[in-house]
Amino acid sequence: MSRLAAVTLRSLVRGVCTPRTNARSAQLHTRSYCQNANPSKPSVTKNEAYVGHHLYRNERKPSDFDKKVLVWAGRYKNREEIPEYVSWEVISAAKSNVRIKVCMVMILFTIVGCIFMVRSGKKALQEDNTLLQRNIEKKAKWREEAEQEQSPSLKSH
């Protein structure tokens, strides 16, 4: 076997045994997952952007309610610090945070209400002011009224 044939055979074996890299696979491995593949060259410049359109798609202008939520959640100290465009992830996280705070307040009010009802029930039991006692008194009053209505009708007969 000649030296040229051996070099050719060796290069063929290397090409088959090692993974090939072509321009497309190299481009796929280096492509980033953000909107702009090359950070040094943005795809849209501010001069080319439409009026009211922001460079990044996932950012939006917060409404008045969104601004209140962002302040309540503690993302910003006041409404003046909120930028013109905020990503939807930040707004969604703030809404979730406020939702959790509201649920915690509702849980707290429910527990306080339950404690209040238990205490008022124990106090009513000590004073013998239970529902059973009230019903007994109410039925006794009805019986007296029914007897008073029947007694004049019996006297007239």
C-alpha positions in Angstrom: 0.0 0.0 0.0 1.4 3.3 -0.9 1.8 6.2 1.5 -0.8 8.3 -0.4 -3.3 5.5 -0.1 -2.7 5.1 3.6 -3.2 8.9 4.2 -6.4 8.8 2.1 -7.7 5.7 4.0 -6.9 7.3 7.4 -8.7 10.5 6.5 -11.8 8.5 5.3 -11.8 6.6 8.6 -11.6 9.8 10.6 -14.5 11.3 8.6 -16.7 8.3 9.2 -15.8 7.9 12.9 -16.0 11.5 14.0 -19.1 13.6 13.8 -19.2 15.9 10.8 -19.6 19.6 11.2 -21.0 21.6 8.3 -22.0 25.2 8.2 -25.7 24.5 9.1 -24.9 22.4 12.2 -22.4 24.9 13.3 -25.0 27.7 12.9 -27.6 25.7 14.9 -25.3 25.1 17.8 -24.2 28.7 18.1 -27.7 30.3 17.6 -29.0 31.9 20.7 -32.6 31.7 21.8 -33.3 35.4 22.2 -34.9 37.6 19.7 -31.7 39.0 18.4 -29.2 36.3 17.4 -26.4 38.8 17.2 -26.4 41.1 20.2 -24.1 43.6 18.6 -26.5 44.2 15.7 -30.2 44.5 16.7 -32.7 43.4 14.1 -34.8 46.6 14.6 -33.3 50.0 15.4 -35.2 52.8 17.2 -35.5 54.8 14.0 -37.1 51.9 12.1 -39.5 51.0 14.9 -43.1 52.1 14.6 -44.4 54.7 16.9 -45.6 53.1 20.2 -43.9 49.8 19.2 -41.2 48.5 21.5 -38.1 46.6 20.4 -38.9 43.5 22.4 -42.1 41.6 21.8 -42.6 40.3 25.3 -42.6 43.7 26.9 -45.7 45.8 27.1 -46.9 49.1 28.5 -48.5 48.5 31.9 -52.0 49.7 32.5 -53.1 51.7 35.6 -54.2 48.5 37.4 -50.8 46.8 36.5 -49.0 49.8 37.9 -51.0 49.5 41.2 -50.2 45.7 41.3 -46.5 46.3 40.7 -46.5 48.8 43.6 -48.6 46.5 45.9 -46.3 43.6 45.1 -43.3 45.6 46.1 -41.5 45.5 42.7 -41.4 49.3 42.7 -41.6 51.8 45.5 -44.0 54.2 43.7 -45.7 54.6 40.4 -43.1 57.1 39.1 -40.3 54.5 39.2 -42.2 52.1 36.9 -40.6 52.2 33.4 -42.6 52.7 30.3 -42.3 49.1 29.2 -42.3 46.1 31.6 -42.0 42.5 30.6 -45.1 40.3 31.0 -43.2 38.0 33.3 -42.7 40.8 35.9 -46.4 41.7 35.7 -47.5 38.1 36.0 -45.2 37.5 39.0 -46.5 40.7 40.6 -50.1 39.6 40.1 -49.4 36.2 41.6 -47.7 37.8 44.5 -50.7 40.1 45.1 -53.1 37.2 44.7 -51.2 35.2 47.4 -51.3 38.2 49.7 -55.1 38.6 49.2 -55.6 34.9 49.9 -53.6 35.2 53.1 -55.7 38.1 54.3 -58.9 36.2 53.5 -57.5 33.2 55.5 -56.6 35.5 58.4 -60.1 37.1 58.4 -61.7 33.6 58.3 -59.7 32.4 61.3 -60.5 35.6 63.3 -64.2 35.2 62.5 -64.1 31.5 63.6 -62.4 32.5 66.9 -65.0 35.3 67.4 -67.9 32.9 66.8 -66.5 30.3 69.2 -66.1 32.9 72.0 -69.5 34.3 71.4 -71.0 30.8 71.5 -69.2 30.0 74.8 -70.5 33.3 76.3 -74.0 32.5 75.1 -73.8 29.1 76.7 -72.7 30.5 80.0 -75.6 33.0 79.9 -78.0 30.1 78.9 -78.8 32.0 75.7 -78.6 29.1 73.3 -80.7 28.4 70.2 -82.4 25.6 71.9 -83.5 27.9 74.8 -84.6 30.6 72.3 -86.8 28.0 70.4 -88.3 26.8 73.6 -89.2 30.3 74.7 -90.6 31.2 71.2 -92.8 28.1 71.1 -94.1 28.8 74.7 -95.0 32.4 73.6 -96.8 31.0 70.5 -98.8 28.6 72.7 -99.8 31.4 75.0 -101.0 33.5 72.0 -102.9 30.5 70.6 -104.6 29.9 73.9 -105.5 33.6 74.3 -107.1 33.5 70.8 -109.0 30.4 71.5 -110.3 31.3 75.0 -112.5 34.3 73.9 -114.0 32.1 71.1 -114.8 29.4 73.7 -116.5 31.9 76.0 -118.7 33.2 73.3 -120.1 29.7 72.5 
